[in-house]
């Protein structure tokens, strides 16, 4: 077995682990800081909305145009009177995008560009988008996102419980905010590809979170019937038992997306690849982070506010204190946790508690029993 596979098996058995729940305030603080930066970037710079959302025109020039990108951008701005975005594509052609113009003026701008670029106007392909159509697309995108979030909360509340639904909702908002904030800071265009990427990463983040929640649900059946583990202990074990799996799936998902972003978008200059790959790359990383560091610790926080879980935690801490007073020998009650083997323990940092000796009669003086 590989080292990573062996590590995953030991994490799953609870032999080793990291106490994510205990250090949750650190992750909450880090997430709040990142979110503030994202919101600040969104408020200061705003989103660079593509022509699909605000209307305009896209002019595609033929291959091997002798004009540089900066010159083409200057020509487009002079011809339209608006800011222009010019991208050089991998085949040597150019994509000139001018937003906010009247579609009726597109032909005049096209002819002016052809004269400046010293090419035939028939060789320039123009794609026109009306502002009303762009506004309709933007409204549909927001409606789709809202419906998705509502359905997610309802499903999780039915399949699990409302606390897990709330935690998953917070994690999704966390992922959306960070991804949109990165878009504002980087300055990439927001296109329909961006919306597709956002919905994709929300589904991925939700999937990763549900995997941990399912493990947590199974391990907390009849939890109050024992006094060995608190809800936080079991929640922490659920995270650790699925940790390597989450890391593997995230890395495998990020590799092709990184290829799209850095090679397809950066080297080849494909604009649509930039739009969708950045949202996927940032969202996948944020989704994996939120499912481990935000969603499950938040469930533990909400769950341990219940009177039954408060009483359980009090009993567990009292028994551990009694065990420590007796020299580190763990005191077991007669009831065992039905869903776990007798020698299992929650994954925490540090050595595991050694079970009490089961041998009887050792050290007893020889002789007949009375």
Secondary structure, 3 states (H helix, E strand, C coil): CCHHHHHHHHHHHCCCCCCCCCCHHHHHHHHHHHHHHHHHHHHHHCCEECHHHHCEEEEECCCCCCCCHHHHHHHHHHHHCCCEEEEECCCCCEEEEEECCCHHHHHHHHHHHHHHHCCCHHHCEEEEECHHHHHHHHHHHHHHHHHHHHHHHHHHHHHCCHHHHHHHHHHHHHHHHHHHHHHHHHCCEECHHHHHHHHHHHHHHHHHHHHHHHHHHHHCCCHHHCCCCCHHHHHHHHHHHCHHHHHHHHHHHHHHHHHHHHHHHCCCCCHHHHHHHHHHHHHHHHHHHHHHHHHHHHHHHHHCCCHHHHHHHHHHHHHHHHHHHCCCCCCCCCCCCCCCCCCCCCCCCCCCCCCCCCCCCCCCCCCCCC
